[in-house]
């Protein structure tokens, strides 16, 4: 890489971090929206009279919308102002959160959840689009780790802190109203801080625009969609990401209370530590990858260790509270190898196609998000013969253990896929 280009990308370092971290606040906010179901699973099932499949479907409305929007959003972000797109997305997400908060019937709650998912389709792609313009490729794995860390902080807040807020206020609706207000604050931050590009990158902007104009929309889509590496990266990410949806987003607390017989408060400590693990793991994997100048090898190692840790969690009997907390932390830590697919895909595609290419990765994640939770619920239902107490279905350890098998199977498939991903050596291959 020419030294002049590297200097250009780093000459506004403080502003680059200010822009990227402010945009990442929306990613933080979206992970609160995605994961607060874990803290209020029982309350939501009581309010809307839902079984395991139905709560999974309501949870997945976020992902239906996300999967539908991600690919078009990737194209929009490559062509139009990232700041304007991000402002629109935060507004839609905040509106959807408000609608979900005031919903009294299932379809209104589902509509609100769907709008939140529409807004969410912009968050990660916007962050990567901005980061790729403000930082050089040799720093992208660590920057991506920081962006994902912001998201996982949101997932962490959705666990014990959100459960405590609900308990303090006495109502999940009041807690979500405060959540809506947070969306307004983030919208204002985006308006005042985010900039599309470094001040001295006008020539680069013109070049990118000219490339996109010459290629045309459909050829850009074709170039990204027909690159098998983008799909390999997306499949790896979606498979390694399943614990975020299952343990962090929806069933982790009930799994711990019903299978390992700890209290809901203790279970929330474990799910909180899961996101702490993802935070540390995202930064560690990013730093190691940039340091050793390898992307694929850490992915292979991550899949192998994830399989081992999940096996211990599922099959070792009599685990203590501290063992469970440690294992949840380790699951989050080792599955964070998924963050390396984003810089890998960015390096395997021309820079002017970054958002379109990375959107394929994100589409794969969101498809797993609307397929796996209802499927997990279907596995939980099993024979359909369950005790019902006060209108709520009670699930046994056998129900959970049967459904939890999806994760070790996913890790094995991810390990195989990792061998098909091309090594970039932390340099652009396009």
One Martini backbone bead per residue (centre of mass of N, CA, C, O) as a GRO file, in nm:
protein
  430
    1UNK     BB    1   0.095   0.036   0.024
    2UNK     BB    2   0.089   0.350   0.000
    3UNK     BB    3   0.190   0.601   0.212
    4UNK     BB    4  -0.014   0.822   0.135
    5UNK     BB    5  -0.268   0.659   0.197
    6UNK     BB    6  -0.207   0.595   0.494
    7UNK     BB    7  -0.191   0.890   0.584
    8UNK     BB    8  -0.475   0.980   0.505
    9UNK     BB    9  -0.622   0.771   0.705
   10UNK     BB   10  -0.449   0.897   0.980
   11UNK     BB   11  -0.476   1.228   0.998
   12UNK     BB   12  -0.782   1.176   1.156
   13UNK     BB   13  -0.800   0.998   1.419
   14UNK     BB   14  -1.000   1.134   1.618
   15UNK     BB   15  -1.231   1.172   1.414
   16UNK     BB   16  -1.256   0.878   1.332
   17UNK     BB   17  -1.344   0.779   1.615
   18UNK     BB   18  -1.587   0.964   1.655
   19UNK     BB   19  -1.750   0.866   1.413
   20UNK     BB   20  -1.748   0.556   1.468
   21UNK     BB   21  -1.862   0.560   1.763
   22UNK     BB   22  -2.125   0.706   1.701
   23UNK     BB   23  -2.233   0.500   1.502
   24UNK     BB   24  -2.207   0.261   1.717
   25UNK     BB   25  -2.447   0.345   1.898
   26UNK     BB   26  -2.657   0.208   1.716
   27UNK     BB   27  -2.554  -0.077   1.762
   28UNK     BB   28  -2.600  -0.070   2.063
   29UNK     BB   29  -2.908  -0.021   2.044
   30UNK     BB   30  -2.982  -0.275   1.874
   31UNK     BB   31  -2.888  -0.485   2.094
   32UNK     BB   32  -3.107  -0.417   2.288
   33UNK     BB   33  -3.348  -0.490   2.104
   34UNK     BB   34  -3.260  -0.789   2.045
   35UNK     BB   35  -3.211  -0.882   2.382
   36UNK     BB   36  -3.454  -0.810   2.589
   37UNK     BB   37  -3.617  -1.078   2.587
   38UNK     BB   38  -3.451  -1.233   2.801
   39UNK     BB   39  -3.561  -1.049   3.051
   40UNK     BB   40  -3.894  -1.066   2.933
   41UNK     BB   41  -4.016  -1.340   2.846
   42UNK     BB   42  -4.244  -1.391   3.052
   43UNK     BB   43  -4.399  -1.119   3.021
   44UNK     BB   44  -4.461  -1.152   2.719
   45UNK     BB   45  -4.616  -1.420   2.738
   46UNK     BB   46  -4.833  -1.302   2.924
   47UNK     BB   47  -4.936  -1.057   2.759
   48UNK     BB   48  -4.965  -1.243   2.466
   49UNK     BB   49  -4.999  -1.545   2.489
   50UNK     BB   50  -4.724  -1.739   2.456
   51UNK     BB   51  -4.525  -1.958   2.307
   52UNK     BB   52  -4.226  -2.066   2.193
   53UNK     BB   53  -4.287  -2.012   1.893
   54UNK     BB   54  -4.416  -1.723   1.919
   55UNK     BB   55  -4.176  -1.581   2.056
   56UNK     BB   56  -3.986  -1.646   1.820
   57UNK     BB   57  -4.147  -1.484   1.606
   58UNK     BB   58  -4.135  -1.209   1.739
   59UNK     BB   59  -3.828  -1.193   1.755
   60UNK     BB   60  -3.797  -1.243   1.426
   61UNK     BB   61  -3.905  -0.979   1.298
   62UNK     BB   62  -3.634  -0.837   1.294
   63UNK     BB   63  -3.507  -1.043   1.078
   64UNK     BB   64  -3.696  -1.019   0.847
   65UNK     BB   65  -3.636  -0.720   0.792
   66UNK     BB   66  -3.329  -0.738   0.772
   67UNK     BB   67  -3.309  -0.938   0.531
   68UNK     BB   68  -3.471  -0.760   0.327
   69UNK     BB   69  -3.279  -0.486   0.357
   70UNK     BB   70  -2.966  -0.527   0.338
   71UNK     BB   71  -2.900  -0.527   0.034
   72UNK     BB   72  -3.017  -0.250  -0.041
   73UNK     BB   73  -2.855  -0.096   0.175
   74UNK     BB   74  -2.574  -0.150   0.062
   75UNK     BB   75  -2.626   0.014  -0.199
   76UNK     BB   76  -2.699   0.285  -0.070
   77UNK     BB   77  -2.424   0.324   0.090
   78UNK     BB   78  -2.247   0.333  -0.178
   79UNK     BB   79  -2.422   0.603  -0.300
   80UNK     BB   80  -2.488   0.747  -0.029
   81UNK     BB   81  -2.528   0.908   0.251
   82UNK     BB   82  -2.455   0.784   0.555
   83UNK     BB   83  -2.580   0.993   0.743
   84UNK     BB   84  -2.867   0.992   0.623
   85UNK     BB   85  -2.921   0.689   0.655
   86UNK     BB   86  -2.873   0.682   0.964
   87UNK     BB   87  -3.090   0.883   1.047
   88UNK     BB   88  -3.327   0.722   0.936
   89UNK     BB   89  -3.278   0.457   1.098
   90UNK     BB   90  -3.304   0.569   1.387
   91UNK     BB   91  -3.593   0.669   1.352
   92UNK     BB   92  -3.728   0.395   1.287
   93UNK     BB   93  -3.636   0.245   1.543
   94UNK     BB   94  -3.767   0.434   1.753
   95UNK     BB   95  -4.054   0.398   1.653
   96UNK     BB   96  -4.070   0.088   1.689
   97UNK     BB   97  -4.022   0.091   1.996
   98UNK     BB   98  -4.276   0.253   2.066
   99UNK     BB   99  -4.485   0.058   1.947
  100UNK     BB  100  -4.408  -0.186   2.122
  101UNK     BB  101  -4.461  -0.049   2.399
  102UNK     BB  102  -4.790   0.010   2.329
  103UNK     BB  103  -4.871  -0.269   2.280
  104UNK     BB  104  -5.175  -0.503   2.298
  105UNK     BB  105  -5.104  -0.666   2.040
  106UNK     BB  106  -4.932  -0.871   1.843
  107UNK     BB  107  -4.925  -0.713   1.562
  108UNK     BB  108  -4.811  -0.449   1.680
  109UNK     BB  109  -4.553  -0.565   1.796
  110UNK     BB  110  -4.455  -0.678   1.523
  111UNK     BB  111  -4.436  -0.407   1.379
  112UNK     BB  112  -4.229  -0.277   1.564
  113UNK     BB  113  -4.014  -0.497   1.523
  114UNK     BB  114  -3.989  -0.456   1.216
  115UNK     BB  115  -3.888  -0.161   1.223
  116UNK     BB  116  -3.636  -0.216   1.383
  117UNK     BB  117  -3.514  -0.404   1.164
  118UNK     BB  118  -3.495  -0.194   0.942
  119UNK     BB  119  -3.297  -0.006   1.092
  120UNK     BB  120  -3.076  -0.229   1.155
  121UNK     BB  121  -2.967  -0.269   0.856
  122UNK     BB  122  -2.767  -0.006   0.888
  123UNK     BB  123  -2.563  -0.019   1.126
  124UNK     BB  124  -2.314  -0.197   1.046
  125UNK     BB  125  -2.270  -0.096   0.756
  126UNK     BB  126  -2.213   0.196   0.836
  127UNK     BB  127  -1.963   0.142   1.008
  128UNK     BB  128  -1.794   0.004   0.783
  129UNK     BB  129  -1.808   0.231   0.578
  130UNK     BB  130  -1.669   0.442   0.755
  131UNK     BB  131  -1.412   0.287   0.836
  132UNK     BB  132  -1.307   0.242   0.537
  133UNK     BB  133  -1.262   0.565   0.508
  134UNK     BB  134  -1.088   0.628   0.791
  135UNK     BB  135  -0.932   0.348   0.757
  136UNK     BB  136  -0.698   0.125   0.717
  137UNK     BB  137  -0.673  -0.212   0.654
  138UNK     BB  138  -0.456  -0.277   0.894
  139UNK     BB  139  -0.707  -0.179   1.114
  140UNK     BB  140  -0.993  -0.326   1.071
  141UNK     BB  141  -1.010  -0.552   1.281
  142UNK     BB  142  -0.999  -0.373   1.533
  143UNK     BB  143  -1.229  -0.180   1.457
  144UNK     BB  144  -1.440  -0.403   1.436
  145UNK     BB  145  -1.412  -0.490   1.731
  146UNK     BB  146  -1.514  -0.221   1.846
  147UNK     BB  147  -1.790  -0.221   1.712
  148UNK     BB  148  -1.883  -0.491   1.839
  149UNK     BB  149  -1.848  -0.398   2.130
  150UNK     BB  150  -2.078  -0.196   2.126
  151UNK     BB  151  -2.295  -0.405   2.077
  152UNK     BB  152  -2.234  -0.584   2.335
  153UNK     BB  153  -2.305  -0.366   2.535
  154UNK     BB  154  -2.602  -0.378   2.460
  155UNK     BB  155  -2.641  -0.675   2.538
  156UNK     BB  156  -2.564  -0.632   2.832
  157UNK     BB  157  -2.784  -0.421   2.906
  158UNK     BB  158  -3.020  -0.640   2.835
  159UNK     BB  159  -2.979  -0.775   3.099
  160UNK     BB  160  -2.937  -0.697   3.409
  161UNK     BB  161  -2.998  -0.390   3.379
  162UNK     BB  162  -3.282  -0.430   3.253
  163UNK     BB  163  -3.400  -0.608   3.476
  164UNK     BB  164  -3.364  -0.392   3.700
  165UNK     BB  165  -3.539  -0.175   3.567
  166UNK     BB  166  -3.799  -0.338   3.562
  167UNK     BB  167  -3.809  -0.386   3.867
  168UNK     BB  168  -3.810  -0.086   3.956
  169UNK     BB  169  -4.067   0.000   3.774
  170UNK     BB  170  -4.272  -0.262   3.720
  171UNK     BB  171  -4.222  -0.230   3.390
  172UNK     BB  172  -4.155  -0.294   3.063
  173UNK     BB  173  -4.274  -0.037   2.934
  174UNK     BB  174  -4.110   0.178   3.090
  175UNK     BB  175  -3.834   0.075   3.001
  176UNK     BB  176  -3.893   0.120   2.690
  177UNK     BB  177  -3.933   0.426   2.707
  178UNK     BB  178  -3.641   0.485   2.779
  179UNK     BB  179  -3.530   0.349   2.527
  180UNK     BB  180  -3.655   0.554   2.331
  181UNK     BB  181  -3.497   0.800   2.438
  182UNK     BB  182  -3.218   0.693   2.354
  183UNK     BB  183  -3.269   0.714   2.050
  184UNK     BB  184  -3.281   1.024   2.042
  185UNK     BB  185  -2.994   1.078   2.141
  186UNK     BB  186  -2.850   0.928   1.906
  187UNK     BB  187  -2.963   1.099   1.679
  188UNK     BB  188  -2.818   1.362   1.766
  189UNK     BB  189  -2.529   1.255   1.750
  190UNK     BB  190  -2.530   1.193   1.448
  191UNK     BB  191  -2.593   1.483   1.345
  192UNK     BB  192  -2.322   1.620   1.490
  193UNK     BB  193  -2.072   1.400   1.408
  194UNK     BB  194  -2.118   1.268   1.148
  195UNK     BB  195  -1.909   1.170   0.865
  196UNK     BB  196  -1.848   1.038   0.559
  197UNK     BB  197  -1.555   1.183   0.535
  198UNK     BB  198  -1.270   1.295   0.501
  199UNK     BB  199  -1.178   1.618   0.416
  200UNK     BB  200  -0.929   1.490   0.204
  201UNK     BB  201  -1.136   1.279   0.006
  202UNK     BB  202  -1.243   1.376  -0.280
  203UNK     BB  203  -1.098   1.193  -0.488
  204UNK     BB  204  -1.200   0.926  -0.375
  205UNK     BB  205  -1.502   0.989  -0.413
  206UNK     BB  206  -1.493   1.024  -0.719
  207UNK     BB  207  -1.385   0.742  -0.786
  208UNK     BB  208  -1.613   0.577  -0.662
  209UNK     BB  209  -1.843   0.706  -0.824
  210UNK     BB  210  -1.732   0.625  -1.104
  211UNK     BB  211  -1.734   0.321  -1.066
  212UNK     BB  212  -2.041   0.295  -1.007
  213UNK     BB  213  -2.138   0.426  -1.271
  214UNK     BB  214  -2.001   0.225  -1.469
  215UNK     BB  215  -2.129  -0.041  -1.352
  216UNK     BB  216  -2.379  -0.031  -1.195
  217UNK     BB  217  -2.608  -0.180  -1.002
  218UNK     BB  218  -2.623  -0.481  -1.112
  219UNK     BB  219  -2.318  -0.531  -1.129
  220UNK     BB  220  -2.258  -0.491  -0.831
  221UNK     BB  221  -2.438  -0.718  -0.733
  222UNK     BB  222  -2.303  -0.941  -0.898
  223UNK     BB  223  -2.015  -0.920  -0.784
  224UNK     BB  224  -2.103  -0.990  -0.491
  225UNK     BB  225  -2.292  -1.248  -0.532
  226UNK     BB  226  -2.058  -1.417  -0.711
  227UNK     BB  227  -1.887  -1.426  -0.450
  228UNK     BB  228  -1.818  -1.695  -0.255
  229UNK     BB  229  -1.670  -1.561  -0.014
  230UNK     BB  230  -1.914  -1.406   0.099
  231UNK     BB  231  -2.075  -1.669   0.174
  232UNK     BB  232  -1.872  -1.804   0.357
  233UNK     BB  233  -1.860  -1.575   0.561
  234UNK     BB  234  -2.165  -1.569   0.628
  235UNK     BB  235  -2.192  -1.861   0.732
  236UNK     BB  236  -1.990  -1.848   0.956
  237UNK     BB  237  -2.119  -1.619   1.115
  238UNK     BB  238  -2.407  -1.739   1.157
  239UNK     BB  239  -2.308  -1.992   1.318
  240UNK     BB  240  -2.136  -1.841   1.545
  241UNK     BB  241  -2.396  -1.648   1.633
  242UNK     BB  242  -2.618  -1.821   1.780
  243UNK     BB  243  -2.568  -1.752   2.088
  244UNK     BB  244  -2.678  -1.465   2.070
  245UNK     BB  245  -2.974  -1.551   2.014
  246UNK     BB  246  -3.018  -1.783   2.229
  247UNK     BB  247  -2.861  -1.687   2.495
  248UNK     BB  248  -2.879  -1.360   2.470
  249UNK     BB  249  -3.185  -1.308   2.341
  250UNK     BB  250  -3.398  -1.556   2.470
  251UNK     BB  251  -3.296  -1.851   2.650
  252UNK     BB  252  -3.071  -1.834   2.871
  253UNK     BB  253  -3.225  -1.795   3.140
  254UNK     BB  254  -3.419  -2.043   3.120
  255UNK     BB  255  -3.202  -2.254   3.092
  256UNK     BB  256  -3.070  -2.205   3.374
  257UNK     BB  257  -3.327  -2.242   3.552
  258UNK     BB  258  -3.429  -2.530   3.431
  259UNK     BB  259  -3.145  -2.693   3.425
  260UNK     BB  260  -2.955  -2.548   3.674
  261UNK     BB  261  -3.121  -2.415   3.912
  262UNK     BB  262  -3.132  -2.104   3.903
  263UNK     BB  263  -3.180  -1.791   3.928
  264UNK     BB  264  -3.261  -1.518   3.744
  265UNK     BB  265  -3.039  -1.337   3.852
  266UNK     BB  266  -2.805  -1.538   3.807
  267UNK     BB  267  -2.857  -1.577   3.502
  268UNK     BB  268  -2.801  -1.277   3.423
  269UNK     BB  269  -2.501  -1.290   3.486
  270UNK     BB  270  -2.428  -1.492   3.263
  271UNK     BB  271  -2.539  -1.331   3.016
  272UNK     BB  272  -2.360  -1.090   3.067
  273UNK     BB  273  -2.087  -1.249   3.040
  274UNK     BB  274  -2.124  -1.321   2.750
  275UNK     BB  275  -2.085  -1.022   2.646
  276UNK     BB  276  -1.810  -0.983   2.769
  277UNK     BB  277  -1.679  -1.201   2.597
  278UNK     BB  278  -1.734  -1.066   2.323
  279UNK     BB  279  -1.580  -0.811   2.375
  280UNK     BB  280  -1.301  -0.939   2.420
  281UNK     BB  281  -1.296  -1.120   2.167
  282UNK     BB  282  -1.310  -0.900   1.947
  283UNK     BB  283  -1.043  -0.763   2.028
  284UNK     BB  284  -0.852  -1.007   2.026
  285UNK     BB  285  -0.897  -1.110   1.740
  286UNK     BB  286  -0.825  -0.845   1.600
  287UNK     BB  287  -0.536  -0.820   1.710
  288UNK     BB  288  -0.422  -1.092   1.623
  289UNK     BB  289  -0.481  -1.073   1.322
  290UNK     BB  290  -0.311  -0.816   1.270
  291UNK     BB  291  -0.042  -0.926   1.395
  292UNK     BB  292  -0.027  -1.207   1.210
  293UNK     BB  293  -0.165  -1.174   0.931
  294UNK     BB  294  -0.451  -1.331   0.990
  295UNK     BB  295  -0.782  -1.479   0.941
  296UNK     BB  296  -0.844  -1.796   0.927
  297UNK     BB  297  -0.702  -1.935   1.165
  298UNK     BB  298  -0.875  -1.803   1.398
  299UNK     BB  299  -1.140  -1.930   1.296
  300UNK     BB  300  -1.067  -2.225   1.340
  301UNK     BB  301  -1.004  -2.208   1.641
  302UNK     BB  302  -1.280  -2.094   1.731
  303UNK     BB  303  -1.454  -2.341   1.646
  304UNK     BB  304  -1.316  -2.556   1.821
  305UNK     BB  305  -1.349  -2.423   2.104
  306UNK     BB  306  -1.657  -2.389   2.093
  307UNK     BB  307  -1.723  -2.691   2.093
  308UNK     BB  308  -1.598  -2.755   2.368
  309UNK     BB  309  -1.752  -2.554   2.552
  310UNK     BB  310  -2.040  -2.648   2.477
  311UNK     BB  311  -2.004  -2.939   2.576
  312UNK     BB  312  -1.963  -2.867   2.873
  313UNK     BB  313  -2.231  -2.715   2.921
  314UNK     BB  314  -2.424  -2.963   2.828
  315UNK     BB  315  -2.261  -3.242   2.975
  316UNK     BB  316  -2.183  -3.130   3.248
  317UNK     BB  317  -2.251  -3.200   3.562
  318UNK     BB  318  -2.295  -2.995   3.836
  319UNK     BB  319  -2.282  -2.694   3.792
  320UNK     BB  320  -2.185  -2.410   3.901
  321UNK     BB  321  -2.231  -2.082   3.898
  322UNK     BB  322  -1.934  -2.006   3.825
  323UNK     BB  323  -1.916  -2.205   3.588
  324UNK     BB  324  -2.143  -2.079   3.418
  325UNK     BB  325  -2.026  -1.798   3.394
  326UNK     BB  326  -1.762  -1.888   3.259
  327UNK     BB  327  -1.890  -2.035   3.014
  328UNK     BB  328  -2.040  -1.792   2.899
  329UNK     BB  329  -1.790  -1.626   2.857
  330UNK     BB  330  -1.645  -1.831   2.665
  331UNK     BB  331  -1.853  -1.839   2.443
  332UNK     BB  332  -1.824  -1.541   2.370
  333UNK     BB  333  -1.518  -1.538   2.319
  334UNK     BB  334  -1.480  -1.775   2.095
  335UNK     BB  335  -1.717  -1.680   1.888
  336UNK     BB  336  -1.567  -1.402   1.796
  337UNK     BB  337  -1.439  -1.497   1.522
  338UNK     BB  338  -1.662  -1.369   1.338
  339UNK     BB  339  -1.533  -1.075   1.299
  340UNK     BB  340  -1.325  -1.159   1.062
  341UNK     BB  341  -1.516  -1.155   0.809
  342UNK     BB  342  -1.535  -0.851   0.749
  343UNK     BB  343  -1.242  -0.781   0.663
  344UNK     BB  344  -1.223  -1.009   0.458
  345UNK     BB  345  -1.444  -0.911   0.264
  346UNK     BB  346  -1.325  -0.629   0.219
  347UNK     BB  347  -1.050  -0.755   0.094
  348UNK     BB  348  -1.222  -0.926  -0.144
  349UNK     BB  349  -1.313  -0.628  -0.224
  350UNK     BB  350  -1.390  -0.351  -0.346
  351UNK     BB  351  -1.426  -0.055  -0.181
  352UNK     BB  352  -1.697   0.032  -0.347
  353UNK     BB  353  -1.829  -0.269  -0.229
  354UNK     BB  354  -1.844  -0.304   0.078
  355UNK     BB  355  -2.148  -0.293   0.159
  356UNK     BB  356  -2.253  -0.506  -0.038
  357UNK     BB  357  -2.073  -0.741   0.060
  358UNK     BB  358  -2.138  -0.728   0.371
  359UNK     BB  359  -2.446  -0.775   0.337
  360UNK     BB  360  -2.423  -1.080   0.294
  361UNK     BB  361  -2.331  -1.146   0.574
  362UNK     BB  362  -2.581  -1.018   0.718
  363UNK     BB  363  -2.799  -1.187   0.583
  364UNK     BB  364  -2.713  -1.458   0.701
  365UNK     BB  365  -2.764  -1.382   0.993
  366UNK     BB  366  -3.071  -1.302   0.963
  367UNK     BB  367  -3.172  -1.570   0.862
  368UNK     BB  368  -3.094  -1.720   1.120
  369UNK     BB  369  -3.275  -1.532   1.302
  370UNK     BB  370  -3.560  -1.640   1.160
  371UNK     BB  371  -3.508  -1.957   1.181
  372UNK     BB  372  -3.394  -2.057   1.462
  373UNK     BB  373  -3.588  -1.966   1.692
  374UNK     BB  374  -3.840  -2.126   1.594
  375UNK     BB  375  -3.689  -2.397   1.578
  376UNK     BB  376  -3.615  -2.405   1.873
  377UNK     BB  377  -3.911  -2.398   1.970
  378UNK     BB  378  -3.993  -2.662   1.828
  379UNK     BB  379  -3.794  -2.838   1.988
  380UNK     BB  380  -3.916  -2.765   2.264
  381UNK     BB  381  -4.199  -2.885   2.216
  382UNK     BB  382  -4.198  -3.150   2.065
  383UNK     BB  383  -4.467  -3.335   2.167
  384UNK     BB  384  -4.657  -3.114   2.337
  385UNK     BB  385  -4.603  -3.219   2.639
  386UNK     BB  386  -4.699  -2.987   2.895
  387UNK     BB  387  -4.684  -2.792   3.149
  388UNK     BB  388  -4.932  -2.561   3.298
  389UNK     BB  389  -4.875  -2.231   3.448
  390UNK     BB  390  -5.061  -1.965   3.434
  391UNK     BB  391  -5.043  -2.006   3.101
  392UNK     BB  392  -4.754  -2.141   3.120
  393UNK     BB  393  -4.503  -2.305   2.979
  394UNK     BB  394  -4.313  -2.588   3.087
  395UNK     BB  395  -3.970  -2.651   3.058
  396UNK     BB  396  -3.734  -2.890   3.021
  397UNK     BB  397  -3.423  -3.021   3.007
  398UNK     BB  398  -3.486  -3.194   2.759
  399UNK     BB  399  -3.582  -2.967   2.576
  400UNK     BB  400  -3.319  -2.803   2.578
  401UNK     BB  401  -3.110  -3.021   2.492
  402UNK     BB  402  -3.234  -3.067   2.214
  403UNK     BB  403  -3.209  -2.770   2.106
  404UNK     BB  404  -2.894  -2.713   2.168
  405UNK     BB  405  -2.769  -2.884   1.926
  406UNK     BB  406  -2.744  -2.658   1.710
  407UNK     BB  407  -2.464  -2.544   1.797
  408UNK     BB  408  -2.251  -2.771   1.757
  409UNK     BB  409  -2.332  -2.817   1.463
  410UNK     BB  410  -2.261  -2.531   1.365
  411UNK     BB  411  -1.954  -2.543   1.437
  412UNK     BB  412  -1.879  -2.770   1.245
  413UNK     BB  413  -1.961  -2.626   0.984
  414UNK     BB  414  -1.780  -2.376   1.024
  415UNK     BB  415  -1.512  -2.527   1.014
  416UNK     BB  416  -1.538  -2.622   0.722
  417UNK     BB  417  -1.577  -2.340   0.587
  418UNK     BB  418  -1.302  -2.207   0.670
  419UNK     BB  419  -1.136  -2.374   0.445
  420UNK     BB  420  -1.278  -2.186   0.202
  421UNK     BB  421  -1.136  -1.938   0.298
  422UNK     BB  422  -0.952  -1.676   0.193
  423UNK     BB  423  -0.651  -1.552   0.238
  424UNK     BB  424  -0.529  -1.200   0.291
  425UNK     BB  425  -0.307  -1.085   0.491
  426UNK     BB  426  -0.434  -0.794   0.547
  427UNK     BB  427  -0.506  -0.749   0.232
  428UNK     BB  428  -0.594  -0.635  -0.056
  429UNK     BB  429  -0.735  -0.843  -0.336
  430UNK     BB  430  -0.873  -0.635  -0.557
   0.00000   0.00000   0.00000
